Amino acid sequence: MDKFLIRWAINGLALYAAIYLLPGLGVENDVTSTYVWFALIFGLLNASVRPILKLLTCPLILLTLGTFTLVINTVMFYITRWVGSFFGMDLHIENFWAAFLGAIIVSIISLVLSMIFRNELKARRKRRKRKV
């Protein structure tokens, strides 16, 4: 459960940073709950749809030495916007390049924060094992 909550928080912070830094991205209601819900949608889609997209585009990923995953992340932004629209939330994406740069920002922030928290969770598990 801790891992899910940490992943959710990381997605929320990364999405907030991308929307804050890029003028081509925005949300209709700039409140914390909007980012929390978009983080949940984004996380669920990353867990379910992204592996399917990676499997289907495996030859392109290999051909481009993995850089095509940035395009997959961009598509995930568009799918998140689409799913969010069903719940009355509007994620404004000005153009493909805004989504592409947003995907890069989200990827970098998620990678860095995941590495930090992964080390923290490992240290916490070691402390628990020592106590037992």
Secondary structure, 3 states (H helix, E strand, C coil): CHHHHHHHHHHHHHHHHHHHHCCCEEECCCCHHHHHHHHHHHHHHHHHHHHHHHHHCHHHHHHCCCCHHHHHHHHHHHHHHHHHHHCCCCEEECCHHHHHHHHHHHHHHHHHHHHHHHHHHHHHHHHHHHHC
